[in-house]
Each structure stands twice: as C-alpha cells, then as structure tokens.
Amino acid sequence: MPEKELDIRFHEAVEIASKMTQSSLPQDVQLRLYAYYKQATFGTIDYDLSQNFDLRNAFKTNAWMQISHLTVDEAKELYISAINEIAKK
C-alpha cells in the first residue's frame, strides 16, 4: 500500500478518535491508542530515566515502550484498526 494512502487513512482515524470522549473508552483502550499514536507519529520512545513522571505518565510511557518494537507503519495500521473497531460499536 502506498505510504500516502496509509497516512490519509491514519489521519482519518485520528479525526474519528478526536470526536470520542475519554469517558467512553476503558483506560486500557485509551493507553493502547495512545501508544499506537505515539509510535506512529514519533517512532520508538527515547526514554530518559532522569525524567520525573507522575503515575499517569508512567502508565502512558509503559504502554508506549511495550509496542516500541513496531514500525511507524505497523503502529499506524494498528491504530486505524483499533479506531475502526471502536467506531463500529
């Protein structure tokens, strides 16, 4: 699939997600979407152990680290799939 088409589908999924309320999604789903989004937009996390994290950011960082083996394109595909699945419900 051409990269441009993937980017278009990814941005469409981001638009759908932006209209969802956080309260409508379980926290584990929110974390998974966050991790896919960060991996898709920034690539592998550059984790600095000296950073001062609160608990919320620690969970977010952990979620991102768990999927850091994915390529940017793989993360985009998983994000798109997850958003489409949620939108069907």
PDB file with one MODEL, atoms N, CA, C and O in Angstrom:
MODEL        1
ATOM      1  N   MET A   1       0.845  -1.175   0.000  1.00  0.00           N
ATOM      2  CA  MET A   1       0.000   0.000   0.000  1.00  0.00           C
ATOM      3  C   MET A   1       0.892   1.240   0.000  1.00  0.00           C
ATOM      4  O   MET A   1       1.843   1.332   0.776  1.00  0.00           O
ATOM      5  N   PRO A   2       0.577   2.179  -0.869  1.00  0.00           N
ATOM      6  CA  PRO A   2       1.376   3.407  -0.886  1.00  0.00           C
ATOM      7  C   PRO A   2       1.322   4.128   0.465  1.00  0.00           C
ATOM      8  O   PRO A   2       0.289   4.153   1.134  1.00  0.00           O
ATOM      9  N   GLU A   3       2.456   4.709   0.843  1.00  0.00           N
ATOM     10  CA  GLU A   3       2.549   5.384   2.140  1.00  0.00           C
ATOM     11  C   GLU A   3       1.548   6.522   2.255  1.00  0.00           C
ATOM     12  O   GLU A   3       0.991   6.750   3.329  1.00  0.00           O
ATOM     13  N   LYS A   4       1.316   7.231   1.172  1.00  0.00           N
ATOM     14  CA  LYS A   4       0.378   8.364   1.204  1.00  0.00           C
ATOM     15  C   LYS A   4      -1.034   7.894   1.580  1.00  0.00           C
ATOM     16  O   LYS A   4      -1.730   8.556   2.350  1.00  0.00           O
ATOM     17  N   GLU A   5      -1.445   6.753   1.035  1.00  0.00           N
ATOM     18  CA  GLU A   5      -2.772   6.207   1.359  1.00  0.00           C
ATOM     19  C   GLU A   5      -2.854   5.839   2.842  1.00  0.00           C
ATOM     20  O   GLU A   5      -3.867   6.094   3.494  1.00  0.00           O
ATOM     21  N   LEU A   6      -1.794   5.245   3.366  1.00  0.00           N
ATOM     22  CA  LEU A   6      -1.757   4.899   4.785  1.00  0.00           C
ATOM     23  C   LEU A   6      -1.862   6.161   5.638  1.00  0.00           C
ATOM     24  O   LEU A   6      -2.596   6.185   6.626  1.00  0.00           O
ATOM     25  N   ASP A   7      -1.139   7.196   5.264  1.00  0.00           N
ATOM     26  CA  ASP A   7      -1.201   8.457   6.014  1.00  0.00           C
ATOM     27  C   ASP A   7      -2.600   9.060   5.987  1.00  0.00           C
ATOM     28  O   ASP A   7      -3.065   9.588   6.997  1.00  0.00           O
ATOM     29  N   ILE A   8      -3.265   8.989   4.857  1.00  0.00           N
ATOM     30  CA  ILE A   8      -4.635   9.512   4.754  1.00  0.00           C
ATOM     31  C   ILE A   8      -5.567   8.729   5.672  1.00  0.00           C
ATOM     32  O   ILE A   8      -6.360   9.318   6.408  1.00  0.00           O
ATOM     33  N   ARG A   9      -5.469   7.398   5.628  1.00  0.00           N
ATOM     34  CA  ARG A   9      -6.315   6.575   6.498  1.00  0.00           C
ATOM     35  C   ARG A   9      -5.999   6.820   7.968  1.00  0.00           C
ATOM     36  O   ARG A   9      -6.897   6.821   8.809  1.00  0.00           O
ATOM     37  N   PHE A  10      -4.709   7.028   8.278  1.00  0.00           N
ATOM     38  CA  PHE A  10      -4.311   7.310   9.657  1.00  0.00           C
ATOM     39  C   PHE A  10      -4.914   8.633  10.123  1.00  0.00           C
ATOM     40  O   PHE A  10      -5.468   8.707  11.220  1.00  0.00           O
ATOM     41  N   HIS A  11      -4.812   9.661   9.312  1.00  0.00           N
ATOM     42  CA  HIS A  11      -5.358  10.969   9.700  1.00  0.00           C
ATOM     43  C   HIS A  11      -6.890  10.932   9.820  1.00  0.00           C
ATOM     44  O   HIS A  11      -7.460  11.632  10.657  1.00  0.00           O
ATOM     45  N   GLU A  12      -7.546  10.131   9.003  1.00  0.00           N
ATOM     46  CA  GLU A  12      -8.998   9.941   9.136  1.00  0.00           C
ATOM     47  C   GLU A  12      -9.324   9.272  10.469  1.00  0.00           C
ATOM     48  O   GLU A  12     -10.292   9.646  11.132  1.00  0.00           O
ATOM     49  N   ALA A  13      -8.520   8.284  10.865  1.00  0.00           N
ATOM     50  CA  ALA A  13      -8.731   7.601  12.147  1.00  0.00           C
ATOM     51  C   ALA A  13      -8.486   8.562  13.309  1.00  0.00           C
ATOM     52  O   ALA A  13      -9.215   8.529  14.299  1.00  0.00           O
ATOM     53  N   VAL A  14      -7.474   9.411  13.200  1.00  0.00           N
ATOM     54  CA  VAL A  14      -7.201  10.406  14.240  1.00  0.00           C
ATOM     55  C   VAL A  14      -8.383  11.356  14.367  1.00  0.00           C
ATOM     56  O   VAL A  14      -8.758  11.739  15.475  1.00  0.00           O
ATOM     57  N   GLU A  15      -8.964  11.732  13.253  1.00  0.00           N
ATOM     58  CA  GLU A  15     -10.136  12.620  13.270  1.00  0.00           C
ATOM     59  C   GLU A  15     -11.316  11.949  13.978  1.00  0.00           C
ATOM     60  O   GLU A  15     -12.008  12.589  14.770  1.00  0.00           O
ATOM     61  N   ILE A  16     -11.545  10.684  13.701  1.00  0.00           N
ATOM     62  CA  ILE A  16     -12.614   9.936  14.374  1.00  0.00           C
ATOM     63  C   ILE A  16     -12.332   9.876  15.874  1.00  0.00           C
ATOM     64  O   ILE A  16     -13.225  10.100  16.691  1.00  0.00           O
ATOM     65  N   ALA A  17     -11.097   9.576  16.223  1.00  0.00           N
ATOM     66  CA  ALA A  17     -10.723   9.462  17.636  1.00  0.00           C
ATOM     67  C   ALA A  17     -10.885  10.789  18.365  1.00  0.00           C
ATOM     68  O   ALA A  17     -11.255  10.809  19.539  1.00  0.00           O
ATOM     69  N   SER A  18     -10.617  11.881  17.692  1.00  0.00           N
ATOM     70  CA  SER A  18     -10.705  13.189  18.346  1.00  0.00           C
ATOM     71  C   SER A  18     -12.139  13.536  18.734  1.00  0.00           C
ATOM     72  O   SER A  18     -12.365  14.404  19.577  1.00  0.00           O
ATOM     73  N   LYS A  19     -13.092  12.869  18.129  1.00  0.00           N
ATOM     74  CA  LYS A  19     -14.508  13.110  18.444  1.00  0.00           C
ATOM     75  C   LYS A  19     -15.024  12.193  19.549  1.00  0.00           C
ATOM     76  O   LYS A  19     -16.156  12.347  20.006  1.00  0.00           O
ATOM     77  N   MET A  20     -14.198  11.243  19.977  1.00  0.00           N
ATOM     78  CA  MET A  20     -14.581  10.329  21.056  1.00  0.00           C
ATOM     79  C   MET A  20     -14.274  10.980  22.398  1.00  0.00           C
ATOM     80  O   MET A  20     -13.322  11.749  22.526  1.00  0.00           O
ATOM     81  N   THR A  21     -15.087  10.665  23.388  1.00  0.00           N
ATOM     82  CA  THR A  21     -14.797  11.170  24.729  1.00  0.00           C
ATOM     83  C   THR A  21     -13.979  10.132  25.483  1.00  0.00           C
ATOM     84  O   THR A  21     -14.154   8.928  25.294  1.00  0.00           O
ATOM     85  N   GLN A  22     -13.090  10.609  26.332  1.00  0.00           N
ATOM     86  CA  GLN A  22     -12.265   9.677  27.100  1.00  0.00           C
ATOM     87  C   GLN A  22     -13.121   8.788  27.980  1.00  0.00           C
ATOM     88  O   GLN A  22     -12.805   7.615  28.181  1.00  0.00           O
ATOM     89  N   SER A  23     -14.195   9.336  28.502  1.00  0.00           N
ATOM     90  CA  SER A  23     -15.031   8.549  29.408  1.00  0.00           C
ATOM     91  C   SER A  23     -15.743   7.405  28.686  1.00  0.00           C
ATOM     92  O   SER A  23     -16.240   6.478  29.327  1.00  0.00           O
ATOM     93  N   SER A  24     -15.793   7.469  27.351  1.00  0.00           N
ATOM     94  CA  SER A  24     -16.470   6.400  26.607  1.00  0.00           C
ATOM     95  C   SER A  24     -15.554   5.205  26.350  1.00  0.00           C
ATOM     96  O   SER A  24     -16.006   4.173  25.856  1.00  0.00           O
ATOM     97  N   LEU A  25     -14.264   5.341  26.684  1.00  0.00           N
ATOM     98  CA  LEU A  25     -13.307   4.264  26.426  1.00  0.00           C
ATOM     99  C   LEU A  25     -12.676   3.779  27.723  1.00  0.00           C
ATOM    100  O   LEU A  25     -12.312   4.590  28.575  1.00  0.00           O
ATOM    101  N   PRO A  26     -12.541   2.468  27.881  1.00  0.00           N
ATOM    102  CA  PRO A  26     -11.829   1.944  29.054  1.00  0.00           C
ATOM    103  C   PRO A  26     -10.380   2.437  29.046  1.00  0.00           C
ATOM    104  O   PRO A  26      -9.821   2.729  27.989  1.00  0.00           O
ATOM    105  N   GLN A  27      -9.789   2.524  30.217  1.00  0.00           N
ATOM    106  CA  GLN A  27      -8.435   3.058  30.321  1.00  0.00           C
ATOM    107  C   GLN A  27      -7.407   2.230  29.564  1.00  0.00           C
ATOM    108  O   GLN A  27      -6.460   2.784  29.005  1.00  0.00           O
ATOM    109  N   ASP A  28      -7.579   0.905  29.535  1.00  0.00           N
ATOM    110  CA  ASP A  28      -6.611   0.087  28.798  1.00  0.00           C
ATOM    111  C   ASP A  28      -6.669   0.377  27.303  1.00  0.00           C
ATOM    112  O   ASP A  28      -5.645   0.340  26.621  1.00  0.00           O
ATOM    113  N   VAL A  29      -7.862   0.665  26.796  1.00  0.00           N
ATOM    114  CA  VAL A  29      -8.012   1.017  25.383  1.00  0.00           C
ATOM    115  C   VAL A  29      -7.389   2.391  25.124  1.00  0.00           C
ATOM    116  O   VAL A  29      -6.716   2.587  24.112  1.00  0.00           O
ATOM    117  N   GLN A  30      -7.612   3.338  26.031  1.00  0.00           N
ATOM    118  CA  GLN A  30      -7.008   4.654  25.893  1.00  0.00           C
ATOM    119  C   GLN A  30      -5.483   4.553  25.837  1.00  0.00           C
ATOM    120  O   GLN A  30      -4.840   5.212  25.020  1.00  0.00           O
ATOM    121  N   LEU A  31      -4.910   3.723  26.710  1.00  0.00           N
ATOM    122  CA  LEU A  31      -3.457   3.548  26.734  1.00  0.00           C
ATOM    123  C   LEU A  31      -2.942   2.908  25.446  1.00  0.00           C
ATOM    124  O   LEU A  31      -1.904   3.305  24.917  1.00  0.00           O
ATOM    125  N   ARG A  32      -3.671   1.925  24.953  1.00  0.00           N
ATOM    126  CA  ARG A  32      -3.262   1.256  23.711  1.00  0.00           C
ATOM    127  C   ARG A  32      -3.299   2.238  22.540  1.00  0.00           C
ATOM    128  O   ARG A  32      -2.375   2.280  21.727  1.00  0.00           O
ATOM    129  N   LEU A  33      -4.368   3.022  22.461  1.00  0.00           N
ATOM    130  CA  LEU A  33      -4.470   4.021  21.394  1.00  0.00           C
ATOM    131  C   LEU A  33      -3.370   5.071  21.510  1.00  0.00           C
ATOM    132  O   LEU A  33      -2.781   5.480  20.510  1.00  0.00           O
ATOM    133  N   TYR A  34      -3.104   5.500  22.730  1.00  0.00           N
ATOM    134  CA  TYR A  34      -2.040   6.468  22.969  1.00  0.00           C
ATOM    135  C   TYR A  34      -0.699   5.916  22.467  1.00  0.00           C
ATOM    136  O   TYR A  34       0.043   6.607  21.769  1.00  0.00           O
ATOM    137  N   ALA A  35      -0.402   4.676  22.828  1.00  0.00           N
ATOM    138  CA  ALA A  35       0.870   4.067  22.445  1.00  0.00           C
ATOM    139  C   ALA A  35       0.981   3.939  20.929  1.00  0.00           C
ATOM    140  O   ALA A  35       2.017   4.276  20.358  1.00  0.00           O
ATOM    141  N   TYR A  36      -0.071   3.457  20.272  1.00  0.00           N
ATOM    142  CA  TYR A  36      -0.047   3.341  18.810  1.00  0.00           C
ATOM    143  C   TYR A  36       0.156   4.711  18.169  1.00  0.00           C
ATOM    144  O   TYR A  36       0.939   4.856  17.230  1.00  0.00           O
ATOM    145  N   TYR A  37      -0.556   5.714  18.685  1.00  0.00           N
ATOM    146  CA  TYR A  37      -0.454   7.056  18.125  1.00  0.00           C
ATOM    147  C   TYR A  37       0.969   7.601  18.278  1.00  0.00           C
ATOM    148  O   TYR A  37       1.543   8.131  17.326  1.00  0.00           O
ATOM    149  N   LYS A  38       1.525   7.469  19.463  1.00  0.00           N
ATOM    150  CA  LYS A  38       2.873   7.986  19.710  1.00  0.00           C
ATOM    151  C   LYS A  38       3.903   7.256  18.843  1.00  0.00           C
ATOM    152  O   LYS A  38       4.795   7.887  18.275  1.00  0.00           O
ATOM    153  N   GLN A  39       3.784   5.950  18.743  1.00  0.00           N
ATOM    154  CA  GLN A  39       4.720   5.178  17.920  1.00  0.00           C
ATOM    155  C   GLN A  39       4.556   5.569  16.454  1.00  0.00           C
ATOM    156  O   GLN A  39       5.541   5.673  15.723  1.00  0.00           O
ATOM    157  N   ALA A  40       3.318   5.785  16.024  1.00  0.00           N
ATOM    158  CA  ALA A  40       3.049   6.140  14.626  1.00  0.00           C
ATOM    159  C   ALA A  40       3.534   7.544  14.283  1.00  0.00           C
ATOM    160  O   ALA A  40       3.920   7.804  13.144  1.00  0.00           O
ATOM    161  N   THR A  41       3.517   8.444  15.252  1.00  0.00           N
ATOM    162  CA  THR A  41       3.875   9.833  14.954  1.00  0.00           C
ATOM    163  C   THR A  41       5.293  10.208  15.361  1.00  0.00           C
ATOM    164  O   THR A  41       5.885  11.108  14.765  1.00  0.00           O
ATOM    165  N   PHE A  42       5.849   9.532  16.366  1.00  0.00           N
ATOM    166  CA  PHE A  42       7.188   9.873  16.848  1.00  0.00           C
ATOM    167  C   PHE A  42       8.205   8.753  16.692  1.00  0.00           C
ATOM    168  O   PHE A  42       9.409   8.992  16.794  1.00  0.00           O
ATOM    169  N   GLY A  43       7.736   7.533  16.447  1.00  0.00           N
ATOM    170  CA  GLY A  43       8.651   6.398  16.380  1.00  0.00           C
ATOM    171  C   GLY A  43       8.966   5.890  17.774  1.00  0.00           C
ATOM    172  O   GLY A  43       8.260   6.197  18.735  1.00  0.00           O
ATOM    173  N   THR A  44      10.012   5.126  17.874  1.00  0.00           N
ATOM    174  CA  THR A  44      10.379   4.488  19.137  1.00  0.00           C
ATOM    175  C   THR A  44      10.677   5.530  20.208  1.00  0.00           C
ATOM    176  O   THR A  44      11.341   6.535  19.955  1.00  0.00           O
ATOM    177  N   ILE A  45      10.176   5.271  21.392  1.00  0.00           N
ATOM    178  CA  ILE A  45      10.331   6.194  22.512  1.00  0.00           C
ATOM    179  C   ILE A  45      11.795   6.347  22.882  1.00  0.00           C
ATOM    180  O   ILE A  45      12.555   5.379  22.901  1.00  0.00           O
ATOM    181  N   ASP A  46      12.171   7.573  23.171  1.00  0.00           N
ATOM    182  CA  ASP A  46      13.505   7.879  23.676  1.00  0.00           C
ATOM    183  C   ASP A  46      13.333   8.138  25.164  1.00  0.00           C
ATOM    184  O   ASP A  46      13.079   9.265  25.589  1.00  0.00           O
ATOM    185  N   TYR A  47      13.474   7.086  25.939  1.00  0.00           N
ATOM    186  CA  TYR A  47      13.158   7.137  27.365  1.00  0.00           C
ATOM    187  C   TYR A  47      14.345   7.654  28.163  1.00  0.00           C
ATOM    188  O   TYR A  47      15.455   7.133  28.055  1.00  0.00           O
ATOM    189  N   ASP A  48      14.105   8.661  28.948  1.00  0.00           N
ATOM    190  CA  ASP A  48      15.130   9.265  29.806  1.00  0.00           C
ATOM    191  C   ASP A  48      14.782   8.937  31.256  1.00  0.00           C
ATOM    192  O   ASP A  48      13.791   9.436  31.790  1.00  0.00           O
ATOM    193  N   LEU A  49      15.592   8.108  31.883  1.00  0.00           N
ATOM    194  CA  LEU A  49      15.315   7.681  33.259  1.00  0.00           C
ATOM    195  C   LEU A  49      15.340   8.830  34.262  1.00  0.00           C
ATOM    196  O   LEU A  49      14.814   8.695  35.367  1.00  0.00           O
ATOM    197  N   SER A  50      15.938   9.945  33.894  1.00  0.00           N
ATOM    198  CA  SER A  50      16.014  11.067  34.832  1.00  0.00           C
ATOM    199  C   SER A  50      14.736  11.896  34.865  1.00  0.00           C
ATOM    200  O   SER A  50      14.581  12.767  35.720  1.00  0.00           O
ATOM    201  N   GLN A  51      13.823  11.629  33.941  1.00  0.00           N
ATOM    202  CA  GLN A  51      12.582  12.399  33.927  1.00  0.00           C
ATOM    203  C   GLN A  51      11.748  12.076  35.157  1.00  0.00           C
ATOM    204  O   GLN A  51      11.755  10.951  35.657  1.00  0.00           O
ATOM    205  N   ASN A  52      11.035  13.081  35.631  1.00  0.00           N
ATOM    206  CA  ASN A  52      10.172  12.922  36.795  1.00  0.00           C
ATOM    207  C   ASN A  52       8.750  12.661  36.309  1.00  0.00           C
ATOM    208  O   ASN A  52       8.085  13.563  35.801  1.00  0.00           O
ATOM    209  N   PHE A  53       8.289  11.420  36.468  1.00  0.00           N
ATOM    210  CA  PHE A  53       6.969  11.029  35.985  1.00  0.00           C
ATOM    211  C   PHE A  53       5.970  10.943  37.121  1.00  0.00           C
ATOM    212  O   PHE A  53       6.289  10.483  38.217  1.00  0.00           O
ATOM    213  N   ASP A  54       4.762  11.391  36.842  1.00  0.00           N
ATOM    214  CA  ASP A  54       3.688  11.081  37.760  1.00  0.00           C
ATOM    215  C   ASP A  54       3.134   9.715  37.330  1.00  0.00           C
ATOM    216  O   ASP A  54       3.551   9.171  36.308  1.00  0.00           O
ATOM    217  N   LEU A  55       2.225   9.181  38.085  1.00  0.00           N
ATOM    218  CA  LEU A  55       1.727   7.827  37.820  1.00  0.00           C
ATOM    219  C   LEU A  55       1.074   7.729  36.439  1.00  0.00           C
ATOM    220  O   LEU A  55       1.280   6.753  35.719  1.00  0.00           O
ATOM    221  N   ARG A  56       0.291   8.739  36.077  1.00  0.00           N
ATOM    222  CA  ARG A  56      -0.396   8.727  34.783  1.00  0.00           C
ATOM    223  C   ARG A  56       0.608   8.658  33.639  1.00  0.00           C
ATOM    224  O   ARG A  56       0.447   7.859  32.717  1.00  0.00           O
ATOM    225  N   ASN A  57       1.643   9.493  33.695  1.00  0.00           N
ATOM    226  CA  ASN A  57       2.649   9.485  32.642  1.00  0.00           C
ATOM    227  C   ASN A  57       3.458   8.198  32.638  1.00  0.00           C
ATOM    228  O   ASN A  57       3.914   7.753  31.585  1.00  0.00           O
ATOM    229  N   ALA A  58       3.635   7.606  33.793  1.00  0.00           N
ATOM    230  CA  ALA A  58       4.352   6.327  33.867  1.00  0.00           C
ATOM    231  C   ALA A  58       3.577   5.239  33.124  1.00  0.00           C
ATOM    232  O   ALA A  58       4.178   4.434  32.413  1.00  0.00           O
ATOM    233  N   PHE A  59       2.254   5.205  33.278  1.00  0.00           N
ATOM    234  CA  PHE A  59       1.434   4.226  32.559  1.00  0.00           C
ATOM    235  C   PHE A  59       1.499   4.478  31.051  1.00  0.00           C
ATOM    236  O   PHE A  59       1.607   3.537  30.264  1.00  0.00           O
ATOM    237  N   LYS A  60       1.435   5.740  30.658  1.00  0.00           N
ATOM    238  CA  LYS A  60       1.498   6.083  29.239  1.00  0.00           C
ATOM    239  C   LYS A  60       2.849   5.691  28.644  1.00  0.00           C
ATOM    240  O   LYS A  60       2.910   5.125  27.552  1.00  0.00           O
ATOM    241  N   THR A  61       3.913   5.990  29.352  1.00  0.00           N
ATOM    242  CA  THR A  61       5.246   5.646  28.883  1.00  0.00           C
ATOM    243  C   THR A  61       5.408   4.137  28.781  1.00  0.00           C
ATOM    244  O   THR A  61       5.977   3.634  27.812  1.00  0.00           O
ATOM    245  N   ASN A  62       4.912   3.418  29.776  1.00  0.00           N
ATOM    246  CA  ASN A  62       4.984   1.961  29.759  1.00  0.00           C
ATOM    247  C   ASN A  62       4.235   1.378  28.556  1.00  0.00           C
ATOM    248  O   ASN A  62       4.728   0.467  27.891  1.00  0.00           O
ATOM    249  N   ALA A  63       3.053   1.909  28.287  1.00  0.00           N
ATOM    250  CA  ALA A  63       2.272   1.427  27.147  1.00  0.00           C
ATOM    251  C   ALA A  63       3.032   1.641  25.847  1.00  0.00           C
ATOM    252  O   ALA A  63       3.054   0.766  24.982  1.00  0.00           O
ATOM    253  N   TRP A  64       3.652   2.802  25.711  1.00  0.00           N
ATOM    254  CA  TRP A  64       4.417   3.106  24.511  1.00  0.00           C
ATOM    255  C   TRP A  64       5.643   2.200  24.396  1.00  0.00           C
ATOM    256  O   TRP A  64       5.955   1.701  23.314  1.00  0.00           O
ATOM    257  N   MET A  65       6.333   1.992  25.513  1.00  0.00           N
ATOM    258  CA  MET A  65       7.527   1.142  25.499  1.00  0.00           C
ATOM    259  C   MET A  65       7.177  -0.288  25.087  1.00  0.00           C
ATOM    260  O   MET A  65       7.969  -0.952  24.419  1.00  0.00           O
ATOM    261  N   GLN A  66       6.005  -0.760  25.479  1.00  0.00           N
ATOM    262  CA  GLN A  66       5.613  -2.137  25.167  1.00  0.00           C
ATOM    263  C   GLN A  66       5.432  -2.378  23.669  1.00  0.00           C
ATOM    264  O   GLN A  66       5.546  -3.514  23.207  1.00  0.00           O
ATOM    265  N   ILE A  67       5.153  -1.328  22.915  1.00  0.00           N
ATOM    266  CA  ILE A  67       4.965  -1.512  21.474  1.00  0.00           C
ATOM    267  C   ILE A  67       6.089  -0.870  20.663  1.00  0.00           C
ATOM    268  O   ILE A  67       5.960  -0.694  19.451  1.00  0.00           O
ATOM    269  N   SER A  68       7.169  -0.525  21.317  1.00  0.00           N
ATOM    270  CA  SER A  68       8.267   0.176  20.642  1.00  0.00           C
ATOM    271  C   SER A  68       8.950  -0.665  19.571  1.00  0.00           C
ATOM    272  O   SER A  68       9.726  -0.133  18.777  1.00  0.00           O
ATOM    273  N   HIS A  69       8.680  -1.960  19.532  1.00  0.00           N
ATOM    274  CA  HIS A  69       9.249  -2.824  18.501  1.00  0.00           C
ATOM    275  C   HIS A  69       8.537  -2.667  17.154  1.00  0.00           C
ATOM    276  O   HIS A  69       9.036  -3.131  16.129  1.00  0.00           O
ATOM    277  N   LEU A  70       7.375  -2.014  17.159  1.00  0.00           N
ATOM    278  CA  LEU A  70       6.608  -1.827  15.925  1.00  0.00           C
ATOM    279  C   LEU A  70       7.229  -0.729  15.070  1.00  0.00           C
ATOM    280  O   LEU A  70       7.813   0.222  15.588  1.00  0.00           O
ATOM    281  N   THR A  71       7.095  -0.873  13.759  1.00  0.00           N
ATOM    282  CA  THR A  71       7.498   0.211  12.868  1.00  0.00           C
ATOM    283  C   THR A  71       6.406   1.285  12.912  1.00  0.00           C
ATOM    284  O   THR A  71       5.309   1.055  13.420  1.00  0.00           O
ATOM    285  N   VAL A  72       6.725   2.443  12.376  1.00  0.00           N
ATOM    286  CA  VAL A  72       5.750   3.527  12.309  1.00  0.00           C
ATOM    287  C   VAL A  72       4.524   3.068  11.520  1.00  0.00           C
ATOM    288  O   VAL A  72       3.392   3.302  11.943  1.00  0.00           O
ATOM    289  N   ASP A  73       4.741   2.423  10.389  1.00  0.00           N
ATOM    290  CA  ASP A  73       3.624   1.964   9.563  1.00  0.00           C
ATOM    291  C   ASP A  73       2.786   0.896  10.267  1.00  0.00           C
ATOM    292  O   ASP A  73       1.560   0.899  10.154  1.00  0.00           O
ATOM    293  N   GLU A  74       3.435  -0.012  10.987  1.00  0.00           N
ATOM    294  CA  GLU A  74       2.685  -1.029  11.735  1.00  0.00           C
ATOM    295  C   GLU A  74       1.827  -0.365  12.814  1.00  0.00           C
ATOM    296  O   GLU A  74       0.676  -0.753  13.017  1.00  0.00           O
ATOM    297  N   ALA A  75       2.373   0.616  13.492  1.00  0.00           N
ATOM    298  CA  ALA A  75       1.617   1.323  14.523  1.00  0.00           C
ATOM    299  C   ALA A  75       0.431   2.057  13.919  1.00  0.00           C
ATOM    300  O   ALA A  75      -0.652   2.075  14.505  1.00  0.00           O
ATOM    301  N   LYS A  76       0.623   2.658  12.760  1.00  0.00           N
ATOM    302  CA  LYS A  76      -0.487   3.339  12.082  1.00  0.00           C
ATOM    303  C   LYS A  76      -1.597   2.354  11.749  1.00  0.00           C
ATOM    304  O   LYS A  76      -2.772   2.628  11.992  1.00  0.00           O
ATOM    305  N   GLU A  77      -1.223   1.207  11.192  1.00  0.00           N
ATOM    306  CA  GLU A  77      -2.221   0.186  10.830  1.00  0.00           C
ATOM    307  C   GLU A  77      -2.989  -0.294  12.065  1.00  0.00           C
ATOM    308  O   GLU A  77      -4.210  -0.444  12.015  1.00  0.00           O
ATOM    309  N   LEU A  78      -2.285  -0.531  13.160  1.00  0.00           N
ATOM    310  CA  LEU A  78      -2.944  -0.993  14.384  1.00  0.00           C
ATOM    311  C   LEU A  78      -3.847   0.094  14.964  1.00  0.00           C
ATOM    312  O   LEU A  78      -4.930  -0.205  15.468  1.00  0.00           O
ATOM    313  N   TYR A  79      -3.415   1.338  14.895  1.00  0.00           N
ATOM    314  CA  TYR A  79      -4.237   2.454  15.363  1.00  0.00           C
ATOM    315  C   TYR A  79      -5.519   2.542  14.529  1.00  0.00           C
ATOM    316  O   TYR A  79      -6.614   2.663  15.079  1.00  0.00           O
ATOM    317  N   ILE A  80      -5.380   2.481  13.214  1.00  0.00           N
ATOM    318  CA  ILE A  80      -6.533   2.537  12.310  1.00  0.00           C
ATOM    319  C   ILE A  80      -7.504   1.404  12.619  1.00  0.00           C
ATOM    320  O   ILE A  80      -8.710   1.625  12.724  1.00  0.00           O
ATOM    321  N   SER A  81      -6.977   0.194  12.763  1.00  0.00           N
ATOM    322  CA  SER A  81      -7.825  -0.968  13.057  1.00  0.00           C
ATOM    323  C   SER A  81      -8.560  -0.806  14.379  1.00  0.00           C
ATOM    324  O   SER A  81      -9.754  -1.091  14.474  1.00  0.00           O
ATOM    325  N   ALA A  82      -7.841  -0.347  15.400  1.00  0.00           N
ATOM    326  CA  ALA A  82      -8.459  -0.170  16.721  1.00  0.00           C
ATOM    327  C   ALA A  82      -9.563   0.878  16.678  1.00  0.00           C
ATOM    328  O   ALA A  82     -10.639   0.669  17.240  1.00  0.00           O
ATOM    329  N   ILE A  83      -9.309   1.995  16.022  1.00  0.00           N
ATOM    330  CA  ILE A  83     -10.318   3.057  15.937  1.00  0.00           C
ATOM    331  C   ILE A  83     -11.528   2.577  15.145  1.00  0.00           C
ATOM    332  O   ILE A  83     -12.667   2.824  15.543  1.00  0.00           O
ATOM    333  N   ASN A  84     -11.294   1.902  14.039  1.00  0.00           N
ATOM    334  CA  ASN A  84     -12.418   1.388  13.229  1.00  0.00           C
ATOM    335  C   ASN A  84     -13.246   0.388  14.034  1.00  0.00           C
ATOM    336  O   ASN A  84     -14.474   0.387  13.943  1.00  0.00           O
ATOM    337  N   GLU A  85     -12.596  -0.447  14.805  1.00  0.00           N
ATOM    338  CA  GLU A  85     -13.315  -1.430  15.639  1.00  0.00           C
ATOM    339  C   GLU A  85     -14.165  -0.722  16.693  1.00  0.00           C
ATOM    340  O   GLU A  85     -15.319  -1.089  16.915  1.00  0.00           O
ATOM    341  N   ILE A  86     -13.599   0.277  17.331  1.00  0.00           N
ATOM    342  CA  ILE A  86     -14.332   1.039  18.361  1.00  0.00           C
ATOM    343  C   ILE A  86     -15.497   1.786  17.725  1.00  0.00           C
ATOM    344  O   ILE A  86     -16.589   1.830  18.292  1.00  0.00           O
ATOM    345  N   ALA A  87     -15.276   2.366  16.568  1.00  0.00           N
ATOM    346  CA  ALA A  87     -16.312   3.162  15.890  1.00  0.00           C
ATOM    347  C   ALA A  87     -17.500   2.298  15.467  1.00  0.00           C
ATOM    348  O   ALA A  87     -18.620   2.798  15.360  1.00  0.00           O
ATOM    349  N   LYS A  88     -17.267   1.012  15.227  1.00  0.00           N
ATOM    350  CA  LYS A  88     -18.355   0.095  14.836  1.00  0.00           C
ATOM    351  C   LYS A  88     -19.344  -0.138  15.959  1.00  0.00           C
ATOM    352  O   LYS A  88     -20.522  -0.396  15.715  1.00  0.00           O
ATOM    353  N   LYS A  89     -18.862  -0.048  17.195  1.00  0.00           N
ATOM    354  CA  LYS A  89     -19.687  -0.394  18.355  1.00  0.00           C
ATOM    355  C   LYS A  89     -20.748   0.638  18.619  1.00  0.00           C
ATOM    356  O   LYS A  89     -21.527   0.495  19.561  1.00  0.00           O
TER     357      LYS A  89
ENDMDL
END
